[in-house]
Amino acid sequence: MSRRLLIAGNWKLNRGPGAATELANALKRELAGTTAVDLAVAPPFVAIPEVAQKLQHSGIAVGAQNVYWETSGAFTGEISGEMLRDAGCTFVLIGHSERRQLFGETNSTANRRLHAALSAGLEPMLCVGETLAERDADQAQSIVWSQLEGGLAGVDSAALERITLAYEPVWAIGTGRVATPAQAQDMHASIRTWVSERFGAGCGRATRILYGGSVKPANTAGLLSQKDIDGALVGGAALNAESFGGIAKAAIALGR
């Protein structure tokens, strides 16, 4: 089964509304007419409406970097899936490693966020990945599988069709260090095996799994040429239209 490549940019804590609008305009110019791969960006909350407006009809989807599991109430500082949808989002990142490492995200809270996103009509992008210590202790697969089990608890095969998975080894995020294509492929194949065992072979073949961790134009082809890697979740390189465009164009050149 053919899985369409997706290049998604996570802007993290960068670009307020003004700078985000400039970047959105630059992306529209850089990626005009791009239809061979799917494209998406996740700006900070405060920039979502402006970016969503600028990227209308551009083929670049807009999402958020996090979501709360309640729809309303006395939850200072949080934002609901319905609010994100109304602001122009179509997807949301769930369980990013920085949320896990810095803000206490657990498999259980990631799961609550994922179900809230689904209920709000958003497409969750569930992030999983191991630390360097866990990899060195030969625990990478067990850690990732436990994150999948916890994050996807209560999900059925129909809901899984709306979910993208992203493997992001913690030791390769923002470090300049990247998993080799073989290392990334091994874990992506392992994730696909887990999905197949949990949801059936058809879901295993259909589920889109991205790689995240210091992705740049120069290493995109090596990573995305692997049979189980279906795109990239891009951090730093997503903050420059030319570099993000270079990643997208490298993906297009693969002809998948």
Secondary structure in CASP SS format (residue, H / E / C, confidence):
PFRMAT SS
TARGET T0000
AUTHOR 0000-0000-0000
METHOD secondary structure of the structure
MODEL  1
M C 1.00
S C 1.00
R C 1.00
R C 1.00
L C 1.00
L E 1.00
I E 1.00
A E 1.00
G E 1.00
N E 1.00
W C 1.00
K C 1.00
L C 1.00
N C 1.00
R C 1.00
G C 1.00
P H 1.00
G H 1.00
A H 1.00
A H 1.00
T H 1.00
E H 1.00
L H 1.00
A H 1.00
N H 1.00
A H 1.00
L H 1.00
K H 1.00
R H 1.00
E H 1.00
L C 1.00
A C 1.00
G C 1.00
T C 1.00
T C 1.00
A C 1.00
V C 1.00
D E 1.00
L E 1.00
A E 1.00
V E 1.00
A E 1.00
P C 1.00
P C 1.00
F H 1.00
V H 1.00
A H 1.00
I H 1.00
P H 1.00
E H 1.00
V H 1.00
A H 1.00
Q H 1.00
K H 1.00
L C 1.00
Q C 1.00
H C 1.00
S C 1.00
G C 1.00
I E 1.00
A E 1.00
V E 1.00
G E 1.00
A E 1.00
Q C 1.00
N C 1.00
V C 1.00
Y C 1.00
W C 1.00
E C 1.00
T C 1.00
S C 1.00
G C 1.00
A C 1.00
F C 1.00
T C 1.00
G C 1.00
E C 1.00
I C 1.00
S C 1.00
G H 1.00
E H 1.00
M H 1.00
L H 1.00
R H 1.00
D H 1.00
A H 1.00
G C 1.00
C C 1.00
T C 1.00
F E 1.00
V E 1.00
L E 1.00
I E 1.00
G C 1.00
H C 1.00
S H 1.00
E H 1.00
R H 1.00
R H 1.00
Q H 1.00
L H 1.00
F H 1.00
G C 1.00
E C 1.00
T C 1.00
N H 1.00
S H 1.00
T H 1.00
A H 1.00
N H 1.00
R H 1.00
R H 1.00
L H 1.00
H H 1.00
A H 1.00
A H 1.00
L H 1.00
S H 1.00
A C 1.00
G C 1.00
L C 1.00
E E 1.00
P E 1.00
M E 1.00
L E 1.00
C E 1.00
V E 1.00
G C 1.00
E C 1.00
T C 1.00
L H 1.00
A H 1.00
E H 1.00
R H 1.00
D H 1.00
A C 1.00
D C 1.00
Q C 1.00
A H 1.00
Q H 1.00
S H 1.00
I H 1.00
V H 1.00
W H 1.00
S H 1.00
Q H 1.00
L H 1.00
E H 1.00
G H 1.00
G H 1.00
L C 1.00
A C 1.00
G C 1.00
V C 1.00
D C 1.00
S H 1.00
A H 1.00
A H 1.00
L H 1.00
E C 1.00
R C 1.00
I C 1.00
T E 1.00
L E 1.00
A E 1.00
Y E 1.00
E C 1.00
P C 1.00
V H 1.00
W H 1.00
A H 1.00
I C 1.00
G C 1.00
T C 1.00
G C 1.00
R C 1.00
V C 1.00
A C 1.00
T C 1.00
P H 1.00
A H 1.00
Q H 1.00
A H 1.00
Q H 1.00
D H 1.00
M H 1.00
H H 1.00
A H 1.00
S H 1.00
I H 1.00
R H 1.00
T H 1.00
W H 1.00
V H 1.00
S H 1.00
E H 1.00
R H 1.00
F H 1.00
G C 1.00
A H 1.00
G H 1.00
C H 1.00
G H 1.00
R H 1.00
A H 1.00
T C 1.00
R C 1.00
I E 1.00
L E 1.00
Y E 1.00
G E 1.00
G C 1.00
S C 1.00
V C 1.00
K C 1.00
P H 1.00
A H 1.00
N H 1.00
T H 1.00
A H 1.00
G H 1.00
L H 1.00
L H 1.00
S C 1.00
Q C 1.00
K C 1.00
D C 1.00
I C 1.00
D C 1.00
G E 1.00
A E 1.00
L E 1.00
V E 1.00
G C 1.00
G H 1.00
A H 1.00
A H 1.00
L H 1.00
N C 1.00
A H 1.00
E H 1.00
S H 1.00
F H 1.00
G H 1.00
G H 1.00
I H 1.00
A H 1.00
K H 1.00
A H 1.00
A H 1.00
I H 1.00
A H 1.00
L C 1.00
G C 1.00
R C 1.00
END
